[in-house]
Amino acid sequence: MEFRNSGGSPVRSGTVTFATHIIGALGVDWATVESAQPLPAPIAAGAARRQAYTVCVDAWRVPLGMRVETQDVTASWT
């Protein structure tokens, strides 16, 4: 993912939150599991940083025939 600081001051710290959805065989959204990771800080004003993340879900949460999709990502920073 790319994080771009379009503000006028540096980002010193923050959190990236992933909402991973458990989707049934017929497309029904059965559950959402959130996980959080640190933002790749510092990010200078006007700069961008790239970071790859691995999002894991416990196997017991995904029964046979279901799949996972990370549909929502939010970031908060200071």
Secondary structure, DSSP 8 states (H G I E B T S, - for coil): -EEE--SSS-B--EEEEEEEEEE-TTS-EEEEEEEEEE----B-TT-EEE--------GGGS-TT-EEEEEEEEEEE-
